[in-house]
């Protein structure tokens, strides 16, 4: 990559705007007249690289004509979690592309990605003439889910309404993509359990729990 220092603030990309609808994202920005092309860099927020470590294969070259035709830059968002998008100005000098090191945040925007869906159901099997019953949890996931992401909560007398509404229990195994049925959990016949995202897990906001 031929990174060059910014020689003038007039070359900077700024006023980046973002709108999205049904996973389609539209990005627009102020494109200086002195700039011939831009490179667009996208990454998960927690994996953003310093400028000097960005490789050319991670950048998308975008022309002024493409920008005019689309009235911006449009793409379908399929990533999970928050995405960082950064636009670098590019000049063509003596037949070579020079990428300008715009290091402020005027050329960047954060985009909220889609949330991975976790479908779940809980069934109970009463034991005749016993004060105990067995509960089974079924999970159906679009992608592997770490055991630390989820917990189940047990409460006597009614269904737990939140992670703080009862006794919290961790899962002992992670969940592969697809359907998983947990081993039976024996509980008191007056107790109920429910699944919640672990609020101490930093990635919990990237997932959506859906009862079946």
C-alpha positions in Angstrom: 0.0 0.0 0.0 1.2 3.5 -0.9 0.1 5.5 2.2 0.8 9.2 1.9 0.4 11.9 4.5 -2.5 14.4 4.1 -1.1 17.5 2.6 -4.3 19.6 2.8 -7.6 19.3 4.9 -9.4 20.0 1.6 -8.6 16.5 0.6 -10.4 15.0 3.6 -13.5 12.8 3.4 -16.1 14.2 5.8 -19.9 14.4 6.6 -20.3 10.6 6.4 -24.0 9.7 6.7 -25.6 6.3 7.1 -29.1 5.0 6.6 -30.3 1.4 6.6 -33.5 -0.5 5.8 -34.0 -4.3 5.9 -30.3 -5.0 6.1 -29.5 -2.7 3.1 -27.1 0.1 4.1 -26.7 3.3 2.3 -23.5 5.4 3.0 -23.0 8.9 1.6 -20.2 11.5 2.2 -18.6 14.7 1.0 -16.3 13.8 -1.8 -13.6 16.5 -2.4 -13.1 17.6 -6.1 -9.4 16.9 -5.7 -10.0 13.2 -4.9 -10.2 10.7 -7.8 -11.1 7.5 -5.9 -11.7 6.2 -2.4 -10.8 3.0 -0.7 -13.5 1.6 1.7 -12.5 -0.4 4.7 -14.9 -2.4 6.8 -14.2 -4.5 9.9 -15.9 -5.8 13.1 -15.4 -3.0 15.7 -13.3 -5.2 17.9 -11.0 -6.2 15.0 -10.3 -2.8 13.5 -6.6 -2.5 12.3 -4.3 0.4 12.6 -3.8 2.1 9.2 -0.3 0.7 8.6 -1.6 -2.9 9.1 -4.5 -2.7 6.6 -3.8 -4.8 3.6 -5.0 -3.9 0.1 -7.1 -7.0 -0.1 -9.2 -5.6 2.8 -10.0 -2.4 0.9 -12.6 -1.9 -1.8 -11.8 0.7 -4.5 -14.8 2.9 -5.3 -14.9 5.4 -8.1 -16.6 8.8 -8.3 -18.8 7.6 -11.2 -19.9 4.6 -9.1 -20.7 7.0 -6.3 -22.8 9.3 -8.5 -24.7 6.4 -10.1 -25.7 4.9 -6.7 -25.9 8.3 -5.0 -23.5 6.9 -2.4 -22.3 3.4 -1.5 -24.9 0.7 -1.0 -24.3 -2.8 0.4 -26.2 -5.6 2.1 -25.2 -6.0 5.8 -24.8 -9.7 6.7 -22.4 -9.4 9.6 -23.2 -10.0 13.2 -22.5 -7.2 15.7 -21.3 -3.7 15.2 -19.3 -2.8 12.0 -16.8 0.0 11.5 -16.6 1.5 8.0 -13.8 4.0 7.0 -13.3 5.8 3.7 -9.8 6.8 2.6 -9.3 9.4 -0.1 -7.1 8.3 -3.0 -5.3 10.3 -5.7 -3.9 9.0 -9.0 -0.4 10.4 -9.5 1.8 9.3 -12.4 -0.4 6.3 -13.0 -0.2 5.1 -9.4 -2.8 5.2 -6.6 -1.8 7.1 -3.5 -3.9 6.5 -0.4 -4.1 9.4 2.0 -3.6 8.8 5.7 -6.8 10.4 7.0 -6.5 9.6 10.7 -9.3 11.6 12.2 -12.8 10.2 12.6 -14.5 12.4 10.0 -14.2 9.6 7.4 -15.7 6.8 9.5 -19.1 5.6 10.7 -20.3 2.8 13.0 -23.0 0.4 11.7 -25.1 -1.9 13.8 -25.1 -5.3 12.2 -27.8 -7.9 12.3 -28.4 -10.0 15.5 -28.0 -13.7 15.4 -31.3 -15.5 16.4 -31.4 -18.1 19.1 -34.7 -20.0 19.2 -35.6 -21.9 22.4 -38.3 -23.9 24.0 -38.7 -25.5 27.4 -40.8 -28.6 28.1 -41.8 -30.1 31.4 -42.4 -33.8 32.3 -44.2 -34.3 35.6 -43.5 -37.4 37.6 -46.6 -39.1 38.9 -46.9 -39.1 42.7 -43.6 -37.2 43.0 -42.8 -33.7 44.2 -40.3 -33.3 41.4 -40.5 -32.9 37.6 -38.0 -32.8 34.7 -37.4 -29.9 32.4 -35.8 -30.1 29.0 -34.4 -27.1 27.1 -34.3 -27.1 23.3 -32.2 -24.5 21.4 -31.9 -23.9 17.7 -29.2 -21.5 16.6 -28.0 -20.0 13.4 -24.3 -20.2 14.4 -22.3 -21.7 17.2 -23.0 -20.2 20.6 -20.6 -20.1 23.5 -21.8 -21.5 26.8 -20.9 -18.2 28.5 -23.5 -16.3 26.4 -26.6 -17.9 28.0 -27.9 -18.8 31.4 -31.1 -20.3 32.7 -32.9 -19.0 35.7 -35.0 -21.1 38.1 -37.9 -19.7 40.2 -40.5 -21.2 42.5 -44.2 -20.5 41.9 -44.0 -18.7 38.5 -41.9 -18.2 35.4 -38.8 -16.0 35.9 -39.3 -12.6 34.2 -35.6 -11.5 34.1 -32.1 -12.8 34.8 -32.5 -11.3 38.3 -35.8 -12.9 39.0 -34.6 -16.2 40.5 -31.5 -18.4 40.8 -29.1 -18.2 37.9 -27.4 -21.3 36.5 -24.7 -21.5 33.8 -24.6 -24.0 31.0 -21.7 -26.5 31.0 -21.4 -26.9 27.2 -21.4 -24.6 24.2 -24.0 -25.0 21.5 -23.2 -25.9 17.9 -25.2 -24.4 15.0 -28.5 -26.2 14.6 -30.7 -27.8 17.2 -29.5 -28.9 20.6 -31.6 -30.6 23.4 -30.1 -30.4 26.8 -30.1 -33.2 29.3 -33.1 -33.3 31.6 -33.0 -30.9 34.6 -34.8 -32.2 37.7 -36.6 -29.4 39.6 -39.4 -29.1 42.2 -42.9 -29.4 40.7 -43.6 -25.8 41.7 -40.5 -24.5 40.0 -40.1 -23.0 36.5 -37.1 -22.1 34.4 -36.4 -19.6 31.6 -33.5 -18.8 29.3 -31.7 -15.4 29.3 -28.7 -13.8 27.7 -25.9 -13.5 30.2 -25.8 -9.7 31.0 -22.1 -10.0 32.0 -21.2 -11.2 28.5 -20.0 -8.4 26.2 -21.4 -10.0 23.0 -24.9 -10.6 24.3 -26.3 -7.5 22.4 -25.4 -9.3 19.1 -28.0 -12.0 19.8 -31.8 -12.2 19.9 -33.6 -14.9 22.0 -36.9 -16.0 20.5 -39.3 -18.5 22.2 -40.8 -21.2 20.0 
